[in-house]
Amino acid sequence: MCIVSSCSGCVAVAAAVVGMAFDRLPEILPGADPEQFINLTLLLAAGLLLLMGVLRLGPYITLVPNVVVSGFMNGIALLVWASQLRKLFGGATEEAFAGPIWANTTVALATLGLIFLLPVLAGRLPEGLRHLVPPPTLLALVTMTMAVQVLGLPLGTIDVSGGLSSWGELGDLVGRQWPRDWSSPLLMAALPFAIQLAGLCYLDTLLTSLVVDRLAGEQTAQNRELIAQGAANGAVALVGGIPGAQATIRSVLVIKEGGNLRLAGVAIGFFVLVEMMLLRDLIAMIPHAVFAGILLKVGYDVFDFDPIVSYVRRFTSSHTQAPGAIFVAHLEMPLIVGTTVVTFLWDLNVAVILFTCLFFLVNKVLRPHNPIRDLKPDERLLRED
């Protein structure tokens, strides 16, 4: 799904940090080569991520409470929905997709509807045939792209311009990106920006791992994740790219499509290369609006509805809560909502750090004898059961 990416999320913040480093270099170290400085910063950030993994700092992400993870998921979902609505209808700072708004909106909603409908239809097939049905997202993408092409709708499509024409060009590119100046003044100037980038990638990657663990029912090897992230970001820097982190939206999409093996992530990268080298003409036919519909569905998958539904039922239902069900206390909802709002309106890293600190302030200082349960089942109901 890399072909649907824009500069958003962690990559957008990373790009901002890189831009700040570029702008401040003349006053920090006059005469230094800006391109070499940026590459050095990116490689240092990759090295710091590798070091975090070697020092086994990954498990500290589990200190983030469940209520904050829930709010983080909701905030990400709202960001996805808002970004796609701006692209469909346009906004003050963003132009709408090329083509009539009604056509783009219709295609996006039809794609969204197909993704919901196809699993229902597949469930009615004989059991022996169900495994032959392609993933609903892929089937919806192909179906709606063909429909747009057959109907001749004048919609904007994916831009796949650029790229390398030979492996020799790749070697030349890596050679140009490798820093030639590793002097102490340049290293010390780059280090603060590298620390910012590494901290950003640490939070974003491992928060996504918590979301993935909740969906897949597994435990991520956080230290291994950091080492892999550092290696990947170092490789990206050598081809002139901007470092990023594990993407929450695309990770959720892969899981919802049944990609639960580690091989799925490797396969995605491999097939993106194949697509961009061999299938560029076909990829260029896919309308932006189709991807908007897919991302609207992914936002739905990311949003953590269960705590909100459980809390509302306390006031609207007379049924006794089942033993083992999540009990959402009054103090938990402000933390969920607060994390959601700050993630959506300001910054996800600020939201996570702020409300994690607030959670421990309440539990360790203000209410140590009656702490927030953190979206755990009501122990009284468990004892009664």
ABEGO torsion letter per residue (X at the ends): XAAABBBBEAAAAAAAAAAAAAAAAAAABBGBBAAAAAAAAAAAAAAAAAAAAAAGAAAAAAABBAAAAAAAAAAAAAAAAAAAAAAAAEBAABBBBBEBAAAAAAAAAAAAAAAAAAAAAAAABBAAAAAABBBAAAAAAAAAAAAAAAAGBBBBBBBABEEBABAAAAAAAAAAABBABABAAAAAAAAAAAAAAAAAAAAAAAAAAAAAAAAAGBBBBAAAAAAAAAAAAAAAAAAGBBBBBBBAAAAAAAAAAGBABAAAAAAAAAAAAAAAAAAAAAAAABBAAAAAAAAAAAAAAABBAAAAAAAAAAAABABBBBBGBBBBBAAAAAAAAAAAAAAAABBAAAAAAAAAAAAAAAAAAABAABBBAGGBBBAAAAAAX
